[in-house]
């Protein structure tokens, strides 16, 4: 999976198409990511103590990794990622459209 925690991504498919946000969590076994402010779900939480009232919590649900692309904030464009080996022999990530280094 070429998307990592902390990357800025744009949703390219689904009900939140066009939204951008930061990756909060990656789930590589399921090939899914959790993006800040995208795919929000509401959950009703029962009170834990007597006399306390229940609450409604809004939280982000995961999105399939194929429905997001890494977003360049400098160029304002979403792009695919290519892996390459630089002169020092280190593996790096780079945007295909702009050539911008991600790491």
N, C-alpha and C positions, 0 to 999 in steps of 0.2 A: 504494500500500500504506500503510495507516494505522498500521502497527506499526513502531516504530523500535528501534534498538539501545538497551538500557538499560531498556526498558519491562518491567514485571512482567505476565506473562500467565498464563492458566489454560488447560489443554488441555480442550476440550469434546467431543472425539471421538477414538476410537482406543484402543489398549491402555493408554495412560498417562492416560486420562480422569480429570479431577479434580486432577491435579498442577499445581503452580504453580512458576514459575521466572522468571529474568531472561533477556531476549533477549540472546544473545552476538553474534549475527551475523544480518543480513538478506540474502536473496538475491532482490532485486526482479525480476530477469529470469525466474526460475523461480517466483516468488510463494511462497517458502518462508522459514522462519526456523529458527535454531538456538537452542534453549532449554536453559538450564543444568539438568542432572539429568533431562532428558526424552529419550526415544527413544535409550537407550544402546545402543551397539554395541561388541562386543569384537573386537579385531584382533590377530592374532599377528604379531609383528615378529621377523624373522630377526636373528641377531647380525651386527653390522657389522665387528667385529674378531675375529681368531682368539683363542680362549680365553674369549671373552665368551659368556654364555648368552642365548638369545632371551627375549623378554618378551611378556606379554599386556597390551595397552593397551585401556582402556575409554574411549570418547569419544562425544560427542553427535552424532547424525545429524540432518539437517534434518526439519522437520515442515511440512506445507502450511499456509499462513497462514490458510486458512479453518477450520482445526481448532483455532485458539486465539482467545481473547478477552482484551482488556486487563482486568487485575484490579486493583481498588481495595483497597489494603492497609488503608486507614482504615475503610472500610465493609464489608470482607470480601465483596465481590460482584463478579462479572464483568459487563462491560457492553460494548455496542457503542460505537463512537467516531463523533462528529460533528465535521465541520470547520465553523468559523464565522469570521467576520471581526469583530474587536472594534472599539471606538470609534476606536482609533488607526489602523485600516486594516490591522492585522497579522492574518495567518491563524493561528488557534489550534486546538488539539484539546481536546475536552471529552467526558466520559463521558455517555451518554444517560440512564442510570438515575439517577445521583447529581448530575449537573451539575458534577462536579469537573473542574478544569482539569488537563491532563496536563503541558503544557509549563511 
